[in-house]
Amino acid sequence: MTDKPEWEIVPMTLEMAAEGNVLESKCFTVPTSENLLRTELLKPEAIYFAAVSEGKLVGYAGMQSVLDEGYMMDICVDPERRREGIARALMEKLLEGAEKAELSFVTLEVRTSNEPAKALYASLGFEQVGVRRDYYTAPVENALLLTKYLRKEKSDDPPRN
Ligand SMILES: CC(C)(COP(=O)(O)OP(=O)(O)OC[C@H]1O[C@@H](n2cnc3c(N)ncnc32)[C@H](O)[C@@H]1OP(=O)(O)O)[C@@H](O)C(=O)NCCC(=O)NCCS
């Protein structure tokens, strides 16, 4: 049997920030520091979820909101635990949180070369709405701006005469 250990999605806590930084270092050339992660987790509008397997953080994803607008901050999964559905499960929990918070849309940036992430977002209904030129460093690269709209404009207001 080569079955991987089970994982579960739980709300991300401040105590997971140090492990979050270690995971970031495995996933990004410019990792989010433990301090910045703590700051993000402490914000009142933060929606962060973690994937935990055998007591170890194997993935996490987070979002912030301003008024009714959602901004994805981060998503990463341990390279040894990819293609197990962890990112999809994390995104589904974030989008559920966004719906509960009655956000109108969730938006994010992704490197133009990041095919796995682009496929993930496309499968969840995100669409390209713009490009941010030279947005990323190490290496410098454009970002695609992707958005998923969550609810239509209110149509139940009576028409004005
Ligand atoms: C992108 C990332 C989060 C995906 O994590 P994951 O747990 O392996 O993804 P999942 O197993 O949940 O896959 C969900 C979907 O993503 C897409 N996907 C994931 N990995 C892929 C790959 N290597 N190639 C193509 N599509 C891929 C597929 O559409 C997949 O659905 P499917 O399995 O039904 O085909 C992971 O590769 C990662 O951490 N990358 C580094 C950090 C990063 O780039 N974050 C995004 C910043 S914008």
Ligand as a Chemical Component Dictionary entry (heavy atoms), coordinates in Angstrom:
data_LIG
# 
_chem_comp.id                   LIG 
_chem_comp.type                 NON-POLYMER 
_chem_comp.pdbx_formal_charge   0 
_chem_comp.three_letter_code    LIG 
# 
loop_
_chem_comp_atom.comp_id 
_chem_comp_atom.atom_id 
_chem_comp_atom.alt_atom_id 
_chem_comp_atom.type_symbol 
_chem_comp_atom.charge 
_chem_comp_atom.model_Cartn_x 
_chem_comp_atom.model_Cartn_y 
_chem_comp_atom.model_Cartn_z 
_chem_comp_atom.pdbx_ordinal 
LIG C1  C1  C 0 -1.317 25.262 -7.078  1  
LIG C2  C2  C 0 -1.320 24.316 -5.874  2  
LIG C3  C3  C 0 -1.815 25.102 -4.650  3  
LIG C4  C4  C 0 -2.264 23.139 -6.172  4  
LIG O1  O1  O 0 -2.316 22.312 -5.019  5  
LIG P1  P1  P 0 -2.817 20.782 -5.058  6  
LIG O2  O2  O 0 -3.235 20.422 -3.676  7  
LIG O3  O3  O 0 -1.783 19.947 -5.701  8  
LIG O4  O4  O 0 -4.095 20.880 -6.010  9  
LIG P2  P2  P 0 -5.310 19.834 -6.051  10 
LIG O5  O5  O 0 -4.811 18.438 -5.887  11 
LIG O6  O6  O 0 -6.380 20.286 -5.105  12 
LIG O7  O7  O 0 -5.813 19.999 -7.548  13 
LIG C5  C5  C 0 -6.932 20.820 -7.855  14 
LIG C6  C6  C 0 -6.895 21.187 -9.329  15 
LIG O8  O8  O 0 -5.778 22.033 -9.592  16 
LIG C7  C7  C 0 -5.254 21.755 -10.896 17 
LIG N1  N1  N 0 -3.884 21.276 -10.766 18 
LIG C8  C8  C 0 -3.211 21.051 -9.613  19 
LIG N2  N2  N 0 -1.945 20.670 -9.887  20 
LIG C9  C9  C 0 -1.822 20.660 -11.237 21 
LIG C10 C10 C 0 -0.758 20.355 -12.115 22 
LIG N3  N3  N 0 0.456  20.004 -11.659 23 
LIG N4  N4  N 0 -0.975 20.471 -13.439 24 
LIG C11 C11 C 0 -2.188 20.854 -13.927 25 
LIG N5  N5  N 0 -3.254 21.123 -13.139 26 
LIG C12 C12 C 0 -3.063 21.046 -11.805 27 
LIG C13 C13 C 0 -6.180 20.696 -11.502 28 
LIG O9  O9  O 0 -7.237 21.393 -12.153 29 
LIG C14 C14 C 0 -6.692 19.999 -10.255 30 
LIG O10 O10 O 0 -7.907 19.357 -10.445 31 
LIG P3  P3  P 0 -7.913 17.778 -10.854 32 
LIG O11 O11 O 0 -7.074 17.085 -9.842  33 
LIG O12 O12 O 0 -9.358 17.432 -10.796 34 
LIG O13 O13 O 0 -7.309 17.729 -12.232 35 
LIG C15 C15 C 0 0.100  23.718 -5.585  36 
LIG O14 O14 O 0 0.644  23.251 -6.800  37 
LIG C16 C16 C 0 1.078  24.710 -4.956  38 
LIG O15 O15 O 0 1.149  24.839 -3.730  39 
LIG N6  N6  N 0 1.872  25.406 -5.789  40 
LIG C17 C17 C 0 2.868  26.342 -5.275  41 
LIG C18 C18 C 0 2.226  27.564 -4.669  42 
LIG C19 C19 C 0 1.384  28.307 -5.695  43 
LIG O16 O16 O 0 1.742  28.403 -6.852  44 
LIG N7  N7  N 0 0.266  28.880 -5.210  45 
LIG C20 C20 C 0 -0.617 29.657 -6.043  46 
LIG C21 C21 C 0 -0.213 31.083 -6.040  47 
LIG S1  S1  S 0 -1.275 32.082 -7.077  48 
# 
loop_
_chem_comp_bond.comp_id 
_chem_comp_bond.atom_id_1 
_chem_comp_bond.atom_id_2 
_chem_comp_bond.value_order 
_chem_comp_bond.pdbx_ordinal 
LIG C1  C2  SING 1  
LIG C2  C3  SING 2  
LIG C2  C4  SING 3  
LIG C2  C15 SING 4  
LIG C4  O1  SING 5  
LIG O1  P1  SING 6  
LIG P1  O2  DOUB 7  
LIG P1  O3  SING 8  
LIG P1  O4  SING 9  
LIG O4  P2  SING 10 
LIG P2  O5  DOUB 11 
LIG P2  O6  SING 12 
LIG P2  O7  SING 13 
LIG O7  C5  SING 14 
LIG C5  C6  SING 15 
LIG C6  O8  SING 16 
LIG C6  C14 SING 17 
LIG O8  C7  SING 18 
LIG C7  N1  SING 19 
LIG C7  C13 SING 20 
LIG N1  C8  SING 21 
LIG N1  C12 SING 22 
LIG C8  N2  DOUB 23 
LIG N2  C9  SING 24 
LIG C9  C10 SING 25 
LIG C9  C12 DOUB 26 
LIG C10 N3  SING 27 
LIG C10 N4  DOUB 28 
LIG N4  C11 SING 29 
LIG C11 N5  DOUB 30 
LIG N5  C12 SING 31 
LIG C13 O9  SING 32 
LIG C13 C14 SING 33 
LIG C14 O10 SING 34 
LIG O10 P3  SING 35 
LIG P3  O11 DOUB 36 
LIG P3  O12 SING 37 
LIG P3  O13 SING 38 
LIG C15 O14 SING 39 
LIG C15 C16 SING 40 
LIG C16 O15 DOUB 41 
LIG C16 N6  SING 42 
LIG N6  C17 SING 43 
LIG C17 C18 SING 44 
LIG C18 C19 SING 45 
LIG C19 O16 DOUB 46 
LIG C19 N7  SING 47 
LIG N7  C20 SING 48 
LIG C20 C21 SING 49 
LIG C21 S1  SING 50 
# 
